[in-house]
Amino acid sequence: MTATESADKALAPSLPPATRELIRGRPMLTTLACCLLSFALFWCAQRLANVTMIDLMVYRAEGWAARAGADLYAMRATEARLPNTYPPFAALLFMPLTLLGVDEMRTLATAGNLVLLVVLVHLTLRLVGRPLWWPRAAVALALASAAVWCEPVWTTLRYGQINLLLAVLVLWDLSRRPGDAGYRWAGLGIGMAAGLKLTPALFAVLLAVAGTVRGWQRLRGRRTGSPGRTGLAGHAGRAGGTGRACFWNPLLRQALTACAAFLGTALLAAVALPRDSRRFWTEVMFNTDRPGLVEQTANQSLRGALARLLHTPDPGLWWAGAAAVVAVAGLAAGTAALLAGLDAWAAVACAMTALLVSPVSWSHHWVWCIPLLVLLGSETLHRSGRRVWRAATAASALLFCSYALWWVPHTPGARAELRQNGAQMLLSAGYPLCGAAFIGLTAVVAVRALRRRAATAAGAGAEPAAGAGPAR
């Protein structure tokens, strides 16, 4: 059954013929109307909830501190007296916020985040690369109209956070292909995202590890004359390239670009804000308790889950050991996925790894649930055994749209999370459990893909063209 037939079958029982024809004939108009309606309702709901966009106010305070030459890391903003936890480069980018009134700033931030949500879905669909029954822009609008109600997205807009911007920067890089506009600059987005907030730097690590493995495979294929096992290595070997030329590949180039961009942000901040830069890189970045209480339900990192599980605000070596295991497993799974040409799987697995090993991953950091859900939904439509994939997609969507982590006691300052029972701990560990499960699933999918390509190559006596991927 084709994607179009699947869509028609899904629409048939629920919509009258005239409506089905309108959707089928004018998908952009229909999905744009649905998206605008959903966004308008969301906007009204946020205003009725009297959201304060407190983190946006902190960003504005950072901009003011940078303009005034005040100490970025001594300042406290809003009535909650929140500290600055971002690298000093972020304060430079937040300075334009000081030119706006508070109401205008909130309006622009909300509108900008809604646009970024559509772009995030669009880039995810591009990275997945599966055929669609509508134009990609129309599908992106349709999915964004539903995704805006997920808890991480709701909370991101409620606080005025920059999580969607960071995800878009990363996916812009990872979705570039040879011949695309800006392909030569792929890696710049990851570097800038890491300059704003350190956790996206793990994507550069993933690219470097995968690029090193691919380079080693190319060298090995050149030396042994067995291109069928090395993807693009056979071409470099037969061309008589040097060992260095054979080892170099687009993954390493992208990792190097990301590192250069990140260092550029650090150097720019060091020139503009030398005192703050020195303090951040020597003190602030090592203070893992600075963002807030570790055990808070909102902290959906591995460390937060362990703090609640062990009823202690400092899980210590338990967290260090578990984080090391997850980091290795996540990078291994992501590397295998990249080498198998499964770029979307690699991207989401790396994001899940970063969210798990970070000392603090607030629930709004988990906007990567949108690429996860889009990817699982695509697998449901195109893989055999759809019942299993459908169940996984439905369970994940229910998790991120149910707001279940907020069903447990979480009174600010009461530290009630340290006294959770088993059911409450399970509810408040939903995101970490989903992230760990996805990393495991990525490993299984990637290993199977690599084995299929190896078997196909061995049987055909030729290299697996899809294994290297068009962009890598």
N, C-alpha and C positions, 0 to 999 in steps of 0.2 A: 504494500500500500504506500503510495507517495505521500509527501507532506501535505500537498493540497487536498488529497482525498481524506487524510486524517483530520484536517481542519474542517472540511465540509461535514464529515461524519460527526465531529464534536458539536458543530453548530446546528445540525439538522433537528435534533429533538427539542431544542430549547427556544428557537426563534422562528417567527413567521417568515414565509417566503420572501416578502418584500424587504424585510430587514436583512435577510441573508444575502439578497442580491445587492443591497446597498453596501454591505460590508465587503462582499467579494469584488464589487465593481469599483468602489472608491475607498480603498483601505486607509490611505493617508488622511483623508477628510474624517473618516469615522474614528480612527484611533486618536487623531488630534483632538477631536471633540470630547472623547472619553477621557483622555489624559487631562485636558484643561478642566473638565468637570471634577475629576478626582482631586486634582491639585487645588482647585477652588474650595472644595469641601475640606480638604486637609488644612488649608490656610485658615479657614473659619474655625475649625476645631482647635488649632493651635492658639488662635487669638482668644477663643472662649476659655481655653485652659489657662490663659494669662501667663504664657511662657515668658521667662525673663531673659532668655538667651544669655545666660550668665557667663559662659565661656567667651562669647563674643565681646562682652564687656571687659574681660581680662585681656583679650587681644588688644583692645583699644587702649587699655592702660599700659600695656607693653609698648605700644607705639608712642604714647605720650612720654614714657620714661626714656625711650631711645632719643626722642626729639629734645628732651630737656637735659639729657646727660645724667639722669638719675641712675641709681644702682638697680639694674633689672631684676636681680635675684634677692634684693632686700624688700622690694615693693610687695604690697598686699592689695588686692583689688576686690571690690564689691563688699557688701555687708558680710559675706562669708569669709572675707580675708583670704582669698585664694592666692597662692604663689604662682610665679612663672616657672614652668618646667621645661620649656622649649629651648632649643639652641638660640643664640643671639641673632642668627640670620633671620629667624622668624620675626623678631621685633622690627627689623628693617622693612620687611614686607607689610607689617601691620601699621606702619606709620601713616599711610593714606587714610586709614580709618579715623584718624584724629581730625581730618578735614570735613567729616560728615557729622550731622546731628545724630543723636541716638536713634530716633525713629526712622530716619532715612537709612541709616546703617543697618538696622534690623530688617527693613523691607528689602534692601538690596541683597543682604546675606541670605534671606529666605528664597528670594527669586533665583539667585545664583546657585544655591544648593539644589533647587528643583531642576534647573537646567543641567547641572552636573550629574544628577541622577539619571536623566535620559541619556547623557553621553556615556555614563558608566555602563548602562545596559547595552548601548550600541556597540561600544568597544568590546564588551564581553561576547556579544553575538559574532563580531568580526573575528575574535580570537578563536571561538569554537569552530567557526568555518563550515557549519552545516548548511545545507540548502534550506531555504525558508519559503513558505507558501505566499508571503507578502513581501514587499520591499523591506529591507532591514530597518529603515527608519520607522516604518509603520509598526513593525513588531516591537521595536524599542519603546515607542510611545505607549503601546498597549501594555507591555510588561511594566513600564515605569508607573503607569496609573495604579497598578496593584502594589508594586514594590514600595511605594511611598508610605504604606501603612505598616510595614515591618517595624518592629521595635527599635532596631539599631538606627534606621533612617528617621523614624519619629524623634528619637532622642537626640540624634545629630542635629536636626533642625531646631529642636527645643532648646538646646544649649548654644546653637550657633557655631557648631564645630566645623573643622576643616577636613574631616575624614573622607568625604566624597572627593574633595580636591586631590588628596593624596592618592586615593585609589585610581582616579582618572589619570594622573601623571604616570603611575606605574603601568597601567594597561595601555596607555598610548605608546609607551616604549615597546612593550611585549607584543603588541599587535602590528608593529611595522613589518613590512615585507619588501624585498628588493623591488625597486621601481616606485615605491610609495613616496609621496612628498615627505621630506624630513627623515627618510630612512637612515641617512648617514649620521643623523644626530640621535638615533635610538640609544638610550642610556641616559640622556640628559634629564628626562623626567624622573627617573629613579634617583639620580643624584640630587636633584632639587628637592624631591620628597624627603630624602634622608636628611637634607639640610634643614628642613622644616621640623622634622620629627625623626628620631634616629631609627625607629623600627623598620622603615622601608629599606634600610641598608641591607637587610637580609636577602633581598632580591638580587643585589649585586653579587653577594656571596654565592647564591645559587647559579648565576650566570658564569661566574668564575670557575666554580667546581665543574659544572657541566661542560664548559668550554675546555677545561683541562683534560677531562676524560675524552672528549671528542678529539682533541689534538693528539692525545696519546694513541687513540685508535687509528688516526690517520698515519702517524709515524709507523705504527706497527704494521698497518696494511701496506705501506710503502716498502718496508723492509722485507716483509714476507711475501709480497706479491699476491695478497689475498683480498682484493677490494670488496669482495662479497660480504665481508664481515665488518666493514668500516664506513659504510655510508658514502660520504663524499671523498674519503681518503683515496680511493682508487684513481680519481681524476687527478688529484695532486701528484700522486706517485707516477702515473704514466706521463705526466707533463714534464717530469724530470725536475720538479721544484726542489729547492733546498730543504733541509730538515726544518728550518725555521718557518719557511713559507708553508710547508706541509702541516706544521703544528698549528699555525695561526688560523683562526676561524671567526665567523661573525659573533659567536657567543662571547669569546674573549674580547673582541673589539667593543661589544656593547658593555661588558663589565668594566673595561678600562674607561670608557666614556662616562659611565656612572660614577666611578671613583674620582675622575677628574672634575666632574661637575660638583660632587660633594665637597671635594677639597677647595674648589672655587668658592662655594658658599661660606666655608669656614674662614678662608683667607679674607674674603670681602668683609665679613663680620669682624675679623680680627683688626682690620684697618679702621673700620668705622667705630667699633666698640671694643677696644683692646682690653679694658679692665673686665668687662662682662664676659668676654670670650675666655680670658684666662681663668676666671672663676668657674665658668660652666665646665670647661674641659678638665679642670683639675679637682673640682669639688662637687658641683651640682649633679652632674651626670651619674655620679656614683651613689647618690643619696636616693635609694629606691623607695624610701618611705615618704619622700617629699610630696608626691601627688595626693596622698590621703591614706586612710586606714586600709590596710591590705585586705582584711577579711570582709569588707563591704560587699554586699550582694552585687552591686554594680561592677565590681572587679571580676571579670570573667576570664582571667588568666589562670594558668596552672597554679601559680602561687596563691591566688585568691581561693581557688577551690580547695587546695591543700590546707590553707589556714582554717577554713570552715570545717573541713573534714577532721583535722587534728585538734580543733578547738584551741588554737594558739595564734597570736598575731604574727608569730615568726616561725614559719615552717623550716627555716634553716637548711640543713643539709638535705632534707627530704626534697625540698624544692630544687636545690642545685643539682642533685642527682637526676631527678625526673626531668628537669629542663634540658640537661645534657643529652639524655636518651631521646627525648622528643626532637631536639634540634638535629641530631644525627639522623634519626628516622625520617624527619620531614625533608631534610636536604637530600637524602638518598632517594626518597620517593619522587621528589621534584626533579632531580637529575635524571632518573630513569624515564620520567614522563617527557622531559625535554628531548632526550635522545631518541625516544620513540615517536617524536613528532606530535605529542599531545600537549601543546603549549598551554591550553586552557587549564588542563589538569595540573600542570606544573605551577602555574601562577596561583591558583587557588590553594594548592597544597602548601606553597611557600607562605602565603598569607596566613593560613591557619597555623603554621609553625611559628611565625612571628607573633601572632596573637597569644599563643599558648606560652611561649618562653619569656615574653615580656613580663617584667615584675608587676606591672599594672596594665590591664587591658579593659577599660571601661566598656560597658555594653554598647555604647555608640561607636566604639572602634570596630565593631563587628559588621560594618556595612559591607564587608566582603561576603556576607551571606547572600547578597544579590547575585554576584557572579557564580557562587556555589549553586544557588537555586536554578539559575539559567542553565548552567552546565548539566545539572541532574535532569532538568526538564528536557533538554535536548537529547540526552541519552535515553530517556523514556520513549521519545518519539522515534528514535532511529535504531535502537538495539532490540535484539530478541530477548525473550524473558521479561516482557514489559511489566508484569505484575510486580516483580521485585523492584525494578527501577521506579515504578509508579509509587510503590509504598515508601521507598527511600525519599523520593521527592516530596510526597505528601507529609511525611513525618518531619522533614526538615522545614517545610513551609509552616507547619503547625507550630514548631518550636519557636521560630523567629517572629511569628505573628501572634502568638498567644500571650506574650508579656509574662510568661510563667515565672520568670526569676523575681518578679515583683510581688508574687503571691505570698512570699515569706516575710516574717517580721524584719523590718529594716529601718527602724527609727534612727535618724541621724544622731550620733554621739552616744547612743545607748549600748552599742556593740552587741546587739542581740544576735548577730550572725555567729558569734562564738558559742552560742547555746542552741544551735539548730539540731533538730532530730534528723533521723535518716531520710524521711520523705522531704523535708525542707532542704536538706543538703543536695538531694537529687534534683529538685526543682532549680536550685541556684547554681547547679553545675551543668546545665543543659548545653550551653555554648561550648565549654571545653570538651565535653563528651562528644559533641557533634564534630568539632574540629579534629579530635584524635581519630574518630571513626573515618573521617574523610581522608586523612593521611594514610590510614591503612588501606582504604579502598583504592586510593591513587596508586599505591605500591602494587596491588594485585592487578589493576587494569594495565599499568605500564609494563610490568613483567610479562604479562600475557601478550601484549602488543609486540614487545621486543622478541619474544619467542616465535610468534607468528611470522614476523619479518625475517628472522634468521632461518626458519624452516623454508619460507618461500624463496629466499635467496639461495639456499643450499640446493633446493630442488630445481630452480631455474638456471643456476650457474651464473647468476648476475647479482649485482648489488641491489639492495632494497631502496629504490628511489625515494619512497615515502618516508623512510626512516630518518633521513637527514632533514626533511622539511624544506620548503622553498625558501625560508628566510634564514636558515641556520647553516 
